[in-house]
Structures are given as structure tokens and as C-alpha cells.
Amino acid sequence: MGNCLTCFKEPTQTALDNSTQNCHKEEMTEARLFPAPSHVPASSAPSETIISNGNHLSAPPELTTAISRFYPPSRRTHSKSAPAMGITESKPSETKLTALFDQYKDENEDSILAEGIEQLCQDLQVSPDDFKILVLAWKLNAEQMCRFTRSEFVNGLKVIRADSIKSIQSRLPELVSEVEKNDEQFKDLYRFTFRFGLDSASGQRILPRDMAMVLWRLVFTIREPPILNRWLNFLETYQMIRGIPKDTWNMFLNFSEHVGNDLSCYDDNEAWPSLFDDFVEYENDQANQNISKDKEKDCDDLLIAKD
């Protein structure tokens, strides 16, 4: 995944953000709860755009690849690392939580922003693009990337029973273990990840394809479905696919569990998003090509043997 998650910035809202209205197979109510950092469109947009519901739209004027890190390098001149106090066995201390938040909050805003989050990650000895940080953001109920508000931070740490760096370090592996074992918790984390990746500033409702791919890799750090790499390869191969709507994101979890390792359980009569039909067709074409190549090789080997 590289060093950090990728942020994308979209200066203006494109037609993609309204395109899910026309979906035939993908009828789900949009509910934006956790928007996220800005997104940057990629630099060589095709003349025609296909989003995951199969609709053809005019492509945005440009879509640039990700150029900024999930948590940008710190520009602080002085570190404000928090003291590593003891693990919290009882009710977290409001005083300690307030002091801990103040260690990382921005000088001009009552929130922990990208620089403070990077420092927090350093003190936790966890990379900003680590799955544990996604779990932490989920537990804090963070509304967007690169920002923890005071209420999110304080109330979220109360929920996980932590009020110090040491107690957060102790709880993170436990939280990861819990979500790995619990189906409902993982489903909640999975759906949170889509909302977390959206750009709240522009009212975005569709994840840019590149951001969606990054977040799929991240959230499937655990419970990775066997078809994940083939799915991501398909998305990368078809550059005309520019966005992933919420219903496609949500249904991929069910799809990956339903179709099996070899897609043998796939039924195109079921109400899957059209992008899944395209994926299965692509995989079948690839399999047929491989069979043809194997047959050609067998024939060549037989001719050589006869000679």
C-alpha cells in the first residue's frame, strides 16, 4: 500500500456524484454519515465515463492520481508527545482525556488535524496507514479523515476504556481481534470505511475508483476474500470505471462471500450491481483464454514429439 493512505481532492463536484440516481440494479438509499478528506481527480480522463452501475457519463475534465498522503508530514516545530500513563482498568478519567486531546489538537482549531494525528500515530508506534488506525477512527466515530473532533476523541476513548497512550496501545490489538471474530462488527467497520472515504466538502456520494481500491485493501487486512486481488485487478484494468457507489461497495461484501473462490456460485439472475456481471464475464473470458493457450501448448508439444 505504500507509506500511507492516499487522499484525493476534487475541486468541483462532477456528474459522477449524482449518477447513482439512474442505477437499475443498484437501488439503495444513500446516507452519508462519515465524509472524508478531499480527493483529487486523475489527469487523463477518458472521453466517456462508466460508473459501476453501467451508466455512461461524460468524464470529468481531469482526474489526477493521488498526490497527498493520508496523514501529511508534520509541519510542527515542536513535538507534543503525550506521557505514557498507565493502562485504564476502571472508568477513563475525563481530566486525562482532556489533557490527552490537548496534546495533539491544532493550535487554531479545537480538533486534532493531520499533523496531530501523525504525532499521535508516532506516539502509539503505529503507522498512519495501519489497519489499527482505521479501527481507532471507527471506534471514535470519526466523520472524516485527518480530523478528530474533541467530542469524537474524548467520547470514543471512553467507549474503548482508554485515557492514555499506553492504554490505547493495549486496547488496539484487542479491538482488532474483536472485529476479526465478530461478523456484525466487521460489517459495521466495512460500511464505515466507505463513508470515511468520502469528501464531505463537496457532498460526494461516490468513491473515486483509486480511493476505493486503497480502502478495500485496507479494510480487508483481515477477512480477505479469495477474489479480492482479481476484483482489484479488474478495476485497475478497466480505466473507464471511475467511481464506486455506496450500494456497490456494500454489496461487494455479500458478493465475495456468496460466489466462492472460483465464482462458481455466481447467478446473473440475482440482483447484483451490473459491475459484478462485468467482473464475472471478464474472469470467464480470462479463464477461456487460458484454456485455449493450454490447448495450443499441448498441440505444439504433441507435434514436436511426433517430429
N, C-alpha and C positions, 0 to 999 in steps of 0.2 A: 503494500500500500504506500510505500514511500515513507517520508518522515512524518507527515501529518495529514489529516483530512483536508480536503480541498474545499475552499469557498468559491462560490460562483456569484457574480454580480450582474444583475440585469438592470441597466439604466431605465428602461421603459418596459412596461408590460406589453407582451406580444400577444398575437392571436392565439398562441398555444394555451394561454391561461384561461381562455373561455371555451376551448374546443371540446371539452368533455360533455357539453350540452348535447352534442349530436351523436353520442355513442349509442349503438343499437344493442350491443351485447353487454355494455358496462353501465348499468343503471344503479348508481349508489349515491346517497346523499353526501355532499361534501360538508365536512365540519372541520374547520381549521382551528386547531387548539394550540399547536406549538410551532409557529413560524420560526424562520431561522435566518442565517446570515445572508447577505446579498449574494447574488450569483452573476457571473459574467458570461454573456453569450459568446459562442465559438466563432472563429474567424472565417471560415469559408463555408457559408451556409448554402445548401443546395437550393435550386430554384423552386423546389416543391418539398413540402414537409409532410411526413406521415407520423402522426402520434399513435399511441398504442391501440387506440380503438379502430384503426384502419382508415380514418378520415384523411383526406389530402388537403393541406392548407398551404397558403403562401408562407414561405420561410421567413423568419426574421432577417433583418438586413445583415446581421453578423452574429456569430457565436464564437467567442474566443475560449480557448481552453483555460483551465483553472490556473490562476497566476498567484493566488494568495494562499497562505497556509490556514488550516483550520484555526489554529491559535497563533497569530503572528508573533515574530520575535519581540521580546520585551524591549521597550524603549526607556524603561526606568533607569535612573542613575543610581538608585539605592534599593537594595533588596529589603523586603519587609517580611522575611520568613517568620512564620509563627512558631512559638515554642512547642515542642512535642510533649504535651501533657499526657497524663495517664489515660488508660482506656476507661470509658464510661460504663460502669456496671449498673448504675441507677439512672434516674431521670436526668437528662442533659441539663447543664446549667445555662440559664438564659444569659448570665453575665459572661460566661466563657464563649458562648456562641456569638454574642455581640462583639466581643473583643476579637474573635477569630475572623469574623466578617470584615471588621475594620482593618485588619492586617492586609487585606487584599483589595479592598474596594478602591475604585477610581477616585482621584483627587477632586474631580469636578462633578462627579455623579454618584448617587447613592446605589451603585451597582458594582459588581465585580465584572470587569470587561476583559478583553482578550489578554492584556498584559498581566492582569491579576490572576487570571485562570492559568496562564503559563507558569507563573510563580507558584501557584497552588500545586500544580502538577509536579513541579520540581521538588517541592517540599514533601509531597506524597511519594516521590520516587517512582512516578508512573508517567509514561509518555502521553502527550495530549491526544494521540490517535489510538490509544489503548481502549479495548472494549470496556474496561473498568470505568473509564471516564464517561462513556455513553451510559452505562448503568447508573453512575452517580447523577448525571444530568436527568435521567429518567426518574430517579428517586427524589430529586429536588423539584420535579415537575417543571423543568425549565421551559420557558416559552420560545426561546430561540438560542442558536449557537452563539458562543462568545459573549454571553451575558448571564450572570446570576443576579437577580434582584435580592434585596435584603430579605424580603419575606420568603422567597424561594429557598434561599440558603439556610436561614435560621429554622424555618418550619420543616424543611426537608431533612436537615440533620437531626431534628428532634424525632422525626419518624424513624430514622435508622439508628437512633440512640447513640449519637456521636457528638462530641463537642470539642474535639481536639484533633490535631494531625494524626497522632498515634491511634486514636480510636477510629478515625476514618480509615486509616491503613488496615486496621484489624477487621473492620466491617466489610470492606470492599470484596475480598475473596469469599466471604460468607454470602454476600448478596449475589455474586456471580453464580455460586453453587446453587442458591435457591432458585434463580431464574432458569438455570440449566435443567433442574429437576421438575419444575412446575410448568405444565403446559399453558395454563391461563396467564401466568406471569410472563412467559416468553411471548405469548400472543400480544399482551399489552405493551411490552417493550418493543416488539416488532412494529406495531401500529404507531407508537410514539415516535419511532425513528423517522417515519415518513413526515409527520408533522414537524419534527425537529429540523428537517432539512429544507423546509420551505422558506421563501423570502417574505417575511412579514411586511416589509416596507412597501412592496409592490402589490401586495394582496395575491401573491402567487398561489395557484391551486394545483399546478403540475410540476413535478420534479424534473429538471433537466436530466437528460439521459446519463451524462457523465457523473453527476452528483448521485443519482440513483444507484449507479454501479458501485460507487465508492461506499455508499451506505449499505448496500446489500452485502458487500464483502465484510463490512464491519459488524453488522448485526448477526451475521452467520458465522462469527468467530466460534460460536457454539452452535450445535444442532445443524451443521451444514448439510443441506440436502444433496444427494448424489448428482443431481442435474445442474447444480449451481454454476459450475465452470462452463458447461455447454451453453447455458442460458446467457451468461455474460459474454461469451464469445459470439453468440448470435447477435446480441445488442451491439457489440462493437463492430461486427461485420456489416450490419445494415445501418449505415450512417444517416439514412433518411429518417430513422426513428429518432425523434428529437425530445420527446417527453414521456413521462410515466405518470398517468393519473392515479388518484388515490385508490380507485377500485381495482386497477391492475396490480398495484403494489400489494394491497390487502389480499387479493385472491391468489397471488403467487404462492403464498404460504400454504394454502389449501391445495393448490395445483401440484406443488412439489411433493406434498405428502401423498397425493392421490395417484399420480401417474406411474410411480415406481421408478426403478433405476434405468429401465430401458424404454420408458414411455409406452409400454405395452398395455397399460390400463387406461390410456387416453381415449376418450369418447368425444368425437367432434359434435355429437348431438347435444351434449351438455352445454350449459350457458356459460362457457368460458369467454373471457375477453378475446377479441379477434387476434391479438398479438400472440396468444398462446397457440392458436391454429397455425399461424405463420411459422412459429418456432418448431412445432412438431413436423410440419411439412418440410422445413429446412433440414431438420435432423434426419428425416426419412430419405430425402434426396442425398444427403451426405452418406448415409448407410448404403444406398443403392450404388452410388459411385464407387464406394469401397469394395462392394461385392463385384462390380464389373471389373475393377482393377485386379482383384484377386483372380478372377476367372481368366483374364488376359494373361496374367503372370503364369497361371497353371498351364495354359495352352502353349505359351512360349517355352516353358520348361519341358513340356512333352515333345515339342518339335526338336529342341536341342538334344534331347535324349535319343530320339529316333535317328538323328544325323550321326 
